[in-house]
Amino acid sequence: VEEEKPEPIEEEKPKPVEQEQPKPVEEEKPKPVQEEKREPMEEEKPKP
């Protein structure tokens, strides 16, 4: 009774929740936001 409960509950939750969130959220936000704001802002100000 003490070895049949903490096993399927600790190995079925922190696995699919930690590998399905920090991946598509950290690779789809800091990429298009840092490459579309730093280029047109640094090349259109120091020229004119």
N, C-alpha and C positions, 0 to 999 in steps of 0.2 A: 504493500500500500504506500510505502514511502519511496519506492524506487520506480513506480509506474506512473507517477504524476509529473514530477519536475523534469522529466526527460522529453516527452513529446511537446511540452509547453514552452520549453526554453530553446528548442531547436527548430521550431516551426514558425516562430514569430520574428526573431531578430535576424533572420536570414533573408527572406524575401522583401523585407521592409528596408533593409540597409543597402540592398544592392539594386533596388529599383527606383530610388529617389535621388541620391547624390550623384547619379550618373547623367541622366538626361537634363538635370536642372543646372548642373555646373558646366556643361559643355554646350548648352544652347543659349546661354544668356551673356556670359562674359566675352563671347566671341563677336557677335554681330553688333554689340554695343560699344566695344572698344575699337573696332575697325571702321565704324561708320561715323564716329564723332571726333576722332583724333585726326583723321586725314583732311576732311574738308574744313576743319577749324584752324589747322596749323598751316595750311597752304593758301588760305584766302585772306589771312590777316597781315602777315609779315610782308606781303608783296605790295599792296597799294598803300 
